[in-house]
Amino acid sequence: MIGVAITTVGWLAVTFATLPTDRTTLQTFYDRIRPMGPGWNGAVTTRPANPGDSVTAAFLCWFLGCVVIYAALFGTGYLLYGKSLPGIVCLVAAGAAAWGLFRALPRVGFE
């Protein structure tokens, strides 16, 4: 809990001590990533969602991306510590999740 408190205080201190990002950078990020939802309305010029964009597919891509990262990390760690079977299982899971991620990306507007 102490680590969480120190980290939180550090993040808040840096956030309030630095200048905000300029709107041009935020607009460029928004145009490239195209995040869904109303949270960007006050910061950038938003545009309506594409008719083919799917919130469900976006959450699926988010989940699969997390699985790819963590399975690859754990798989690499297992292999480095000599545990071949769990390492291979994790890396196969990472590969399967990456395959699913790249198949689902067109449903959220990325091709």
C-alpha positions as CSV (number, residue, x, y, z in Angstrom):
1,M,0.0,0.0,0.0
2,I,2.9,2.3,0.7
3,G,4.2,1.8,-2.8
4,V,0.8,2.6,-4.3
5,A,0.6,5.8,-2.2
6,I,4.1,6.9,-3.2
7,T,3.4,6.2,-6.9
8,T,0.1,8.0,-6.8
9,V,1.6,11.1,-5.1
10,G,4.4,11.1,-7.6
11,W,2.1,10.9,-10.6
12,L,-0.2,13.6,-9.3
13,A,2.8,15.9,-8.5
14,V,4.2,15.5,-12.0
15,T,0.8,16.0,-13.6
16,F,0.2,19.3,-11.8
17,A,3.8,20.5,-12.1
18,T,4.0,20.1,-15.9
19,L,2.3,22.0,-18.7
20,P,-0.6,20.3,-20.5
21,T,-0.1,18.7,-23.9
22,D,-0.9,21.1,-26.7
23,R,-4.2,20.5,-28.6
24,T,-2.4,19.8,-31.9
25,T,-0.8,16.7,-30.4
26,L,-4.0,15.6,-28.8
27,Q,-5.9,16.0,-32.1
28,T,-3.2,14.0,-34.0
29,F,-3.5,11.2,-31.4
30,Y,-7.3,11.3,-31.6
31,D,-7.3,11.2,-35.4
32,R,-4.9,8.2,-35.4
33,I,-6.4,6.1,-32.6
34,R,-10.0,7.1,-33.0
35,P,-11.1,6.3,-29.4
36,M,-14.8,5.7,-28.8
37,G,-16.9,7.6,-26.3
38,P,-17.6,11.1,-25.2
39,G,-14.5,11.7,-23.1
40,W,-12.6,13.6,-25.8
41,N,-15.3,16.2,-26.6
42,G,-13.8,19.0,-24.5
43,A,-10.2,18.4,-25.7
44,V,-10.4,17.9,-29.5
45,T,-12.7,18.1,-32.4
46,T,-14.4,14.8,-32.4
47,R,-16.1,13.1,-35.3
48,P,-19.0,10.6,-35.4
49,A,-18.1,6.9,-35.1
50,N,-17.8,5.0,-38.4
51,P,-20.9,2.9,-39.0
52,G,-18.9,-0.3,-39.0
53,D,-17.1,0.3,-35.7
54,S,-18.0,-2.0,-32.9
55,V,-17.5,-1.4,-29.2
56,T,-17.6,-5.2,-28.6
57,A,-14.8,-5.7,-31.1
58,A,-12.8,-2.9,-29.5
59,F,-13.1,-4.6,-26.1
60,L,-12.1,-7.9,-27.7
61,C,-9.1,-6.3,-29.3
62,W,-8.2,-4.7,-25.9
63,F,-8.5,-8.1,-24.2
64,L,-6.5,-10.0,-26.8
65,G,-3.8,-7.3,-26.7
66,C,-3.5,-7.8,-22.9
67,V,-3.3,-11.5,-23.4
68,V,-0.5,-11.2,-26.0
69,I,1.6,-9.0,-23.8
70,Y,1.2,-10.9,-20.6
71,A,1.5,-14.4,-22.2
72,A,4.6,-13.3,-24.0
73,L,6.1,-11.9,-20.9
74,F,5.3,-14.9,-18.7
75,G,6.4,-17.3,-21.5
76,T,9.7,-15.6,-21.9
77,G,10.2,-15.6,-18.1
78,Y,9.4,-19.3,-17.9
79,L,11.8,-20.1,-20.6
80,L,14.6,-18.0,-19.0
81,Y,14.1,-19.9,-15.8
82,G,14.2,-23.3,-17.5
83,K,10.5,-24.2,-17.3
84,S,10.0,-25.2,-20.9
85,L,6.4,-26.6,-20.9
86,P,4.7,-23.5,-19.2
87,G,6.9,-21.3,-21.4
88,I,5.8,-22.9,-24.6
89,V,2.2,-23.0,-23.5
90,C,2.3,-19.2,-22.7
91,L,4.0,-18.4,-26.0
92,V,1.5,-20.5,-28.0
93,A,-1.3,-18.6,-26.2
94,A,0.4,-15.3,-27.1
95,G,0.6,-16.4,-30.7
96,A,-3.0,-17.4,-30.8
97,A,-4.1,-14.2,-29.2
98,A,-2.0,-12.2,-31.6
99,W,-3.6,-14.1,-34.5
100,G,-7.1,-13.3,-33.1
101,L,-6.1,-9.7,-32.5
102,F,-5.0,-9.1,-36.1
103,R,-8.2,-10.8,-37.4
104,A,-10.4,-8.6,-35.2
105,L,-8.6,-5.2,-35.9
106,P,-10.5,-4.5,-39.2
107,R,-13.8,-4.5,-37.2
108,V,-12.6,-1.5,-35.2
109,G,-11.4,0.4,-38.3
110,F,-7.7,-0.7,-38.5
111,E,-6.7,-2.5,-41.6
